[in-house]
Amino acid sequence: MDKLTHYRNSIQILLERHSQFKTQNADIENELFFDTVRDHSQLMRVGWNGLSRIYHTVLHFDIKDGKIWLQQNTTDIDIGQELTDMDIPKEDIILGLHPAYKRPHTGYGVAWGNE
């Protein structure tokens, strides 16, 4: 399996696993989005909590230039570690949710700007 296919499959498995965690509110659903043409993937929570609209990104990944960018993580789980447990090298995981100057200190890949 080539690298890009492995990364896409790993993200899909990870998001599907995390989508199994349901909220206690039956009016809030987990929704998965996979754009394999542009390599964007998300887990969102969508619905209603009483009169309040819930539209919340839980996890968001992009694949850019052969690296996995974690753009959003609102869980308390170390998603980077879950990716490394799936045989993805740390240098290929970019914590895009951190500013570029912090990335060298994360233990994961380094990329500058929004490339």
N, C-alpha and C positions, 0 to 999 in steps of 0.2 A: 504494500500500500504506500502510495507516495505521501509526502509530508502534508500537503494541503488537504488531501482526503482524510488523513489521520486527524488533523487539527479540526476539520469540520465535524467529523464523527465524534470526537471527544467533547466538543462544545455541545453537540446535540444530546449526547448521553448525559452530560452534567446538567444541562438545563431541564431535561426530562426528569431526572432524579429529583431536582429541587422543586419542580412543579408538583410533585406528589405531596409536598407540605401544604396543607390547606389551612385557611384561616377558620376561625370558629363561626364566622358570619357566612351563612349560605348564600347571601346576596353578592359575595365577592368571589370572582373566579380567577384562576390562574390561566393566563394565555401565553402561548409560545409563538414566536415569530422567527422564521428562518429564511433569510434572503441569501440563497447560495450563489446568486449571480454577483452580488456586491459584497458578500460575506459579512452581513450584519445579522446578529442573533440576539433575541431578548426573551426574558421572562417578565411578564407584567401581571399586576393585580388590577382588575377592573370590576367595578360594580358600585354598590351603594352601601353606606353605613348610616342607616337612618336617612336623614335628608342631605348627608354629605356625599358628594361624588368621590369615588376612589378611582384614580388613574395613576398608577405608580409603577415605575420601572424597578424591578428587584435586581435583575442581573442583565448586563448588556455587554456583548462581545463584538469586536470587529477583527477581521484578519486583514492585515495590511503589510505588504512587503515581506510576506513569509513569517510574520509574527502575530501572535494573539494579543490583542489589546483588550484589557479589562477596563471598560469605560464606566461601569457602574456596578457597585456591590453594596446593597443595603441590608445584607445579612450580617451575622456575627461570625461567619465561617470564613476560613482562610481558603479562598477559591484558588489562589495561586498554588497552594499546596495540593489541592485536589487535582489541578492540571499536571503538576509534576508527578503525582502518583499515577497519572495516565501516560507516563513516558514522554512528556513534553519538557524539553530543556528549559531551565529557568531563564536563560538568555533570550529565549523566544517568547517570553511572557512579559508584556509591557503593562505596567499599572498606569494606564492613561488617566485614571481618576486622581492621580497625583501630578502636581506640576513638574515640569521637566527637571528643575533643579533638585528635586527630592528623589528622583528615580535612581540615581547612582547609590543611594543608601537603602534601597528596598530589598536588595538581595536578588532582584529579578533583572530582566533586560533593561537596557537604557536606550531611549530614543529622545531626540530633542524636538521641540516644537510639536506640531500636529501632524507630522508626516505619517 
